[in-house]
């Protein structure tokens, strides 16, 4: 699973996210696109895994005053909750 995510990240950096296909990812691994679908049930699940990995590993905020390292993904989720129309009624 992690090799597919790593290859997907590399393919996005090579070709750009909008032009990267599952075939590109599989090519970097020396496999067929079907091999990616044996691990991930759909293209969207592959993209979610690549994106999640990117947010968790590549985007980091600096440590806060209390020394905690906050991931960009957590900060984005919190910002989305604060600005969500549903949050106003909660």
N, C-alpha and C positions, 0 to 999 in steps of 0.2 A: 504494500500500500504506500509506504513512504517513498519508494522509488518512483512511483507514478506521480506523486505530488511534487517531488523534486524535479522530475523531468518536465512536468507541467509548468513549474516556475521558470525553469530554464527556457522552455519554448516561448513562454510569454515575454521573457526578456529578449529573446532572439527575434521573434516575429511580431511582437505586440499582442496584447490580450485579445483584441478584436479579430486578429487574423489567425490566432492559434487554434488548431483543430485537435481532436482526439488522435487523428492519424499522425499529426506532428509529434505529439507526446509519445505515441507508440514507436515512431521512427527513432526518436532519441534513445529509446530503450532497446531498439533492435527487435521489436515484437510487432504483432498485429494489433490494430485497434480493438479487436475482439478480446484480447487479453486484458485490456483496461476494463472492459465491461464485465469481466469475470469477477473483478474486485469491487467495482462501483456499478450500481444498477442503472445509472443514467449519466448523460453528459452534465446535467445540472449538478448532480452530486459530486462529480469530479471537480467542477469549477468551484463549488462551495468549499471543498476540501483544500484546493489550491489557495483560494482567497483567505480562508481561515488560517491556514499555515502562514501565509504572508503577513497577516495582521499580527499573529502571535509571535513570529520570529523576526520579521524585518522591521516592523514599526514599533518602536518603543519610545515612551516618554522618559524624560530624565527622572531620577528619583525625587520624590517629594521631600518635604522638610522632615517627615518622620522616617525617611529612608526606604519607603515602599516604592517599588517599580510598578508603574501602572501601564498596562498594555494599551495600545491605541484602540484595539477592538473594544476593550472595556469602557474606555472614555467615549467612544462613538455610541455604544449601546446606551450609556447613561445620558448622553446628550439627546439621543433619539427619544428616550423615555420622557425627558423634561419637555421636549417640544411636541410630543405626540398629542393630538386632539383628545385621545382617550385619557391621557394623564391629567388633563384639566378637570375631568369629571370624577377622577378617582380620589 
